């Protein structure tokens, strides 16, 4: 039980920050492209309380972790009106990319923290575990949201790059997005996707952190 409580404490802050940055970034970019809906709803803020859903962000992830060790959850739906944008089909991709991009940036910041903890020889286990959890959580959330499924960020990016006819045929699958996701989870396809994307992102993070490591080594 003590280990369970510790793990929940370790992941609480990284998860809250990951969700907050993801949604706030998308709301900010949507505003820049002409859609003020999310901003008017108070979603460009970095206050986690504006983004978390009591059931989807707290209860469901905690219960799933207790039951299976697997964490799945969601934030409040982000209100977006692509019709207010100058180029809705194109701009949708930039808004969708903003969330995973913010998570990649957050993963890098957590990695920098991990390096700094090592530099200053911080021996306490908890901050080191939190920094590691921050990297893992953000890479996982980034990879998960990039799944090319309607209603997810990856699906919106795919919609933007497809030719018009194919894009709108693809969009007709959106009501079935959750069922498609569930099927891919049961078939274990999602696990392979997460591993693939996280591996690529991990290489990118190591490249970005190299100058800091060289500076420290020098």
C-alpha positions as CSV (number, residue, x, y, z in Angstrom):
1,X,0.0,0.0,0.0
2,X,2.9,2.4,0.8
3,X,4.4,1.8,-2.6
4,X,1.0,2.4,-4.3
5,X,0.5,5.7,-2.5
6,X,4.1,6.7,-3.4
7,X,3.5,5.9,-7.1
8,X,0.3,8.0,-7.1
9,X,2.2,10.9,-5.5
10,X,5.0,10.6,-7.9
11,X,2.8,10.8,-11.0
12,X,0.2,13.3,-9.7
13,X,2.2,16.4,-10.6
14,X,3.5,15.3,-13.9
15,X,0.1,14.2,-15.1
16,X,-1.6,17.5,-14.0
17,X,1.1,19.5,-15.8
18,X,1.0,17.3,-18.9
19,X,-2.7,17.7,-19.3
20,X,-2.7,21.4,-18.5
21,X,0.1,22.2,-20.9
22,X,-1.5,20.1,-23.7
23,X,-4.9,21.8,-23.5
24,X,-3.6,25.3,-22.8
25,X,-1.2,25.1,-25.8
26,X,-4.0,24.1,-28.1
27,X,-6.3,26.8,-26.8
28,X,-3.6,29.4,-27.3
29,X,-2.8,28.3,-30.9
30,X,-6.6,28.2,-31.7
31,X,-6.9,31.8,-30.5
32,X,-3.9,32.8,-32.7
33,X,-5.7,31.3,-35.7
34,X,-8.9,33.1,-35.0
35,X,-10.9,30.7,-32.8
36,X,-11.5,32.4,-29.5
37,X,-13.9,29.7,-28.1
38,X,-11.4,27.9,-25.8
39,X,-9.9,31.2,-24.6
40,X,-13.3,32.6,-23.7
41,X,-13.9,29.4,-21.8
42,X,-10.8,30.1,-19.7
43,X,-8.7,27.3,-21.2
44,X,-5.5,29.2,-22.1
45,X,-4.6,29.4,-18.5
46,X,-1.9,27.2,-16.8
47,X,-4.2,26.6,-13.8
48,X,-4.8,22.9,-13.8
49,X,-8.3,23.4,-12.3
50,X,-9.5,24.9,-15.5
51,X,-8.6,21.7,-17.5
52,X,-9.1,18.7,-15.2
53,X,-12.3,16.6,-15.2
54,X,-13.0,15.1,-11.7
55,X,-14.0,11.8,-13.2
56,X,-11.8,11.6,-16.3
57,X,-8.6,13.1,-14.8
58,X,-8.8,11.8,-11.3
59,X,-11.2,8.9,-10.6
60,X,-10.8,6.9,-13.8
61,X,-6.9,7.0,-13.9
62,X,-6.7,6.1,-10.2
63,X,-9.1,3.2,-10.4
64,X,-7.5,1.9,-13.6
65,X,-4.0,2.1,-11.9
66,X,-5.3,0.3,-8.9
67,X,-6.9,-2.5,-10.9
68,X,-4.4,-3.0,-13.7
69,X,-1.4,-0.7,-13.4
70,X,-2.4,0.9,-16.7
71,X,-3.4,4.6,-16.6
72,X,-6.0,6.1,-19.0
73,X,-7.9,9.3,-18.5
74,X,-8.9,12.5,-20.1
75,X,-9.3,16.2,-19.4
76,X,-12.4,18.4,-20.0
77,X,-13.3,18.5,-23.7
78,X,-11.6,21.5,-25.3
79,X,-14.2,23.7,-27.0
80,X,-13.0,24.6,-30.5
81,X,-14.8,26.1,-33.5
82,X,-12.7,25.5,-36.5
83,X,-15.2,27.5,-38.6
84,X,-13.9,30.7,-37.0
85,X,-10.4,30.1,-38.4
86,X,-9.3,31.6,-41.7
87,X,-8.2,28.2,-43.2
88,X,-10.1,25.6,-41.0
89,X,-8.7,22.5,-42.7
90,X,-5.1,23.6,-42.6
91,X,-5.2,25.4,-39.2
92,X,-6.7,22.3,-37.6
93,X,-3.3,20.6,-38.0
94,X,-1.5,23.4,-36.2
95,X,-3.9,23.3,-33.3
96,X,-3.7,19.6,-33.0
97,X,0.1,19.6,-33.2
98,X,0.3,22.2,-30.4
99,X,-0.8,19.7,-27.7
100,X,1.7,16.9,-28.4
101,X,4.3,19.6,-29.1
102,X,3.8,21.0,-25.6
103,X,4.1,17.6,-24.1
104,X,7.4,17.0,-26.0
105,X,8.7,20.4,-24.6
106,X,7.5,19.4,-21.1
107,X,9.3,16.0,-21.4
108,X,12.5,17.9,-22.3
109,X,12.1,20.2,-19.3
110,X,11.6,17.3,-17.0
111,X,14.7,15.7,-18.5
112,X,16.7,18.9,-17.8
113,X,15.5,18.7,-14.2
114,X,16.7,15.1,-14.0
115,X,20.1,16.1,-15.3
116,X,20.3,19.1,-12.8
117,X,19.3,16.8,-9.9
118,X,22.2,14.5,-11.0
119,X,24.6,17.5,-11.3
120,X,23.8,18.7,-7.8
121,X,24.0,15.2,-6.5
122,X,20.4,15.2,-5.1
123,X,20.1,11.8,-3.4
124,X,16.5,12.0,-2.3
125,X,14.6,9.4,-4.3
126,X,11.3,11.3,-4.6
127,X,12.3,14.3,-6.8
128,X,14.3,11.9,-9.1
129,X,11.3,9.7,-9.5
130,X,9.1,12.7,-10.2
131,X,11.5,13.9,-12.9
132,X,11.6,10.5,-14.5
133,X,7.8,10.2,-14.3
134,X,7.5,13.7,-16.0
135,X,9.5,12.5,-19.0
136,X,7.5,9.2,-19.3
137,X,4.1,10.8,-18.8
138,X,4.6,13.5,-21.4
139,X,6.0,11.1,-24.0
140,X,3.1,8.7,-23.4
141,X,0.5,11.5,-23.6
142,X,2.2,12.9,-26.8
143,X,2.3,9.4,-28.5
144,X,-1.2,8.5,-27.4
145,X,-2.8,11.7,-28.8
146,X,-0.9,11.3,-32.1
147,X,-2.9,8.1,-32.8
148,X,-4.4,8.8,-36.3
149,X,-7.9,8.2,-35.1
150,X,-10.8,10.6,-35.7
151,X,-11.4,13.0,-32.8
152,X,-7.8,12.6,-31.5
153,X,-4.9,15.0,-32.4
154,X,-3.4,12.5,-34.8
155,X,-6.7,12.1,-36.6
156,X,-7.1,15.9,-37.0
157,X,-3.6,16.1,-38.4
158,X,-4.4,13.3,-40.8
159,X,-7.6,15.0,-41.8
160,X,-5.7,18.2,-42.6
161,X,-3.1,16.6,-44.9
162,X,-5.5,14.3,-46.8
163,X,-7.1,15.5,-50.1
164,X,-10.5,17.1,-49.5
165,X,-12.6,14.1,-50.6
166,X,-10.6,11.5,-48.6
167,X,-10.5,13.9,-45.6
168,X,-14.2,14.2,-45.3
169,X,-14.7,10.5,-45.8
170,X,-12.3,10.0,-42.9
171,X,-14.2,12.5,-40.8
172,X,-17.3,10.4,-41.1
173,X,-15.6,7.9,-38.8
174,X,-15.5,10.3,-35.9
175,X,-18.6,9.0,-34.1
176,X,-16.9,5.6,-34.0
177,X,-13.5,7.0,-32.8
178,X,-13.8,5.6,-29.3
179,X,-14.8,2.1,-30.5
180,X,-11.9,2.2,-33.0
181,X,-9.5,3.1,-30.1
182,X,-10.9,0.4,-27.9
183,X,-10.5,-2.2,-30.6
184,X,-6.9,-1.1,-31.2
185,X,-6.2,-1.4,-27.5
186,X,-7.7,-4.9,-27.3
187,X,-5.6,-5.9,-30.4
188,X,-2.5,-4.4,-28.7
189,X,-1.9,-2.2,-31.7
190,X,-1.8,0.9,-29.5
191,X,1.1,-0.5,-27.5
192,X,3.2,-0.9,-30.6
193,X,2.3,2.6,-31.7
194,X,3.2,4.1,-28.3
195,X,6.5,2.3,-28.3
196,X,7.3,3.4,-31.8
197,X,6.5,7.1,-31.2
198,X,8.1,7.2,-27.7
199,X,11.3,5.7,-29.1
200,X,11.6,8.3,-31.8
201,X,10.8,11.1,-29.4
202,X,13.3,9.7,-26.9
203,X,16.0,9.9,-29.5
204,X,15.1,13.5,-30.1
205,X,15.2,14.3,-26.4
206,X,18.7,12.7,-26.1
207,X,19.9,14.8,-29.0
208,X,18.5,18.0,-27.4
209,X,20.0,17.2,-24.0
210,X,23.5,16.4,-25.4
211,X,24.8,20.0,-25.3
212,X,23.9,20.3,-21.6
213,X,25.6,16.9,-20.9
214,X,28.7,18.0,-22.8
215,X,28.7,21.3,-20.9
216,X,28.6,19.4,-17.6
217,X,31.2,16.9,-18.8
218,X,33.4,19.8,-19.8
